[in-house]
């Protein structure tokens, strides 16, 4: 069923030069953290602030620091 994941594609060439395989770069990792990590962090901070305001006690990871 998932055989397409394990099969390798043929090397692509342009005018006789072999193209590099796509790979994850540090820039891609950095932008992934910006677009995924920062919103999750902001949302968790807001939830922690609301819970702390309602219950009067800190319920998040930031309380341990």
N, C-alpha and C positions, 0 to 999 in steps of 0.2 A: 504494500500500500504506500509506503513512504520510500520507495526505491529511487524516486527522483532526487531525494536528498543525498543519497550516497553515491550517485553516479556523477562522475566528473565530466565537465564540458571539454570539448576539444580546445586546444590552445588557439586563440584568435590571432591572426596576423594581419598587418596592414603593410602593404608594399614590402613584404618579406621580413618585417620586424615583428617580433612576438610581443603582444600586449601583456602587461602585468595583470595578475589576478586582482579582483577587488578585495580590499582589506579594510579593517577598522583602524582608523588613525586616531591620534590624540585629539585632533580638532573635533572629530565626530564624537568622541567620548565627552569632551568638554561641552559641546553644544547639547548633547543628550542630557548631561547633568543640569544645564541651564533650563532646558525646556521641560524636563521631567522632575528633577530633584528640587528645584526652587519652589515650584507650585505645591509640591507635596509638603515641603518644609513649612511654607507659609500657611497652608491649610491646617497642619498639625499644631502650629503655634496658636492659630485662632481658636481651634477646638479646645486646647489646653487653657487658654484665657477664659473662654466661656465657662468651662467646667470649674475653673478656679473661682470665678466670680459667683457662680451659683452655689457651690458647695462650701466655699471658704477655705478649701485645702487644695494644694497643688497636686495634680494627677499625672504630670508629664515627666519626661526625661530631664527637662531643664531644672527640675527641683533638686536633682542629685548633684548638680554642678555648683 
